[in-house]
Amino acid sequence: SSYDTGGHAHFLLKEIHEQPTSVERTLSGRVDERFSTAHLGGLNMDAREARAFTRVKILGCGSAYYSGELGAQLIEELARIPAHAEPASEFRYRNPVIEADTLYIAVSQSGETYDTLAAVQEIKRKGGRVLGVVNTVGSAIARECDGGMYLHAGPEISVASTKAFTSTSIAFALIALHLGRVRDLSPADGRRICAGLKAIPDQIREILAQEKEIAELAGKYADHPGMMFVGRVRGWPVAREGAQKLKEVSYVHAEAYPASELKHGPLALIGPDLPTVAVVPDDELLEKNLTTLGEIRARRGPVLMVGHTRPDPKLAEDAILVPRNEPELDPILLGIPLQLFAYYAAVALERDVDKPRNLAKSVTVE
Ligand code: G6P
């Protein structure tokens, strides 16, 4: 059942392992291969309405916000609509301008996060249209929204979100595909994304099969006082969520930075005591990322690379490789090993993995 650890040491590990099937549930009935699009009846929006938006604004807190950043990237790439994510907790307090031609999307696993709910209510008060990407059916945020998508990821018990994060990213890929196909995304590109989505569950299984190696790496890096996480463009939200996961469950200080910004400040921190986890997909930014790794190594900073091809050992002494999907969808897979990395770092440090200190699963107060 969802409410016992099913033989796993912790709910967190169980939920990481559930992802091939929780992703299948998020995808189920929604990939329309015939017309190379996504079938999303719950959006309550016809093609003409879906074409009319000139901007997308995504709101959530914590991991939901980071998955929103990944979602914004997907929507901008596939649908070519300017898209941006913002913490709902900030948005609700800054008297935001609500625009009639912006599509607002609220993200929440629990559907009960008060800051996100308050943001939705503020948008609605000002006449904006809000969709929900929510896991818990019938929750407060789901009820308040004008339509949306349920993740169907199943109950998530561990405070640190894993399967809900991944399913939210899948939901955004479907929304981006749908918005793309009512605009300028070609049928061929739509077909490519449909096939990529369908391949993800088995590719997650391949990544989970590397659990033992990832656990060893986590044990090796866990005794450093802090870690840097870097990524560029598609890799950036992955780095942010990877750092978030590590600090939540292991209490190791983790800072995420765009790889491109390292030289504008945090490079001063780099040295033998501060390892870097670098998210480096084999995309058009590969060379740029490898240059950054060279800059880190020149300061004797240890590097663990997560990517597609084994790097020159001079640039990264350790690497975790994931299977390649379509470039737009690769970030979803690159995030999976970082969940195992955080989990095993927390285990090595004997932390209270499922209930980290000072945190609650859903924050229903201001
Ligand atoms: C809390 C949890 C986080 C979670 C965030 C948003 O802060 O500790 O793990 O990402 O709430 O939760 P939601 O249920 O809205 O996705």
Residues whose N, C-alpha, C, O or C-beta is under 5 A from the ligand:
A	BS01	G6P	C61 G62 S63 A64 V107 S108 Q109 S110 G111 T113 V159 A160 S161 L359 A360 K361 S362 V363
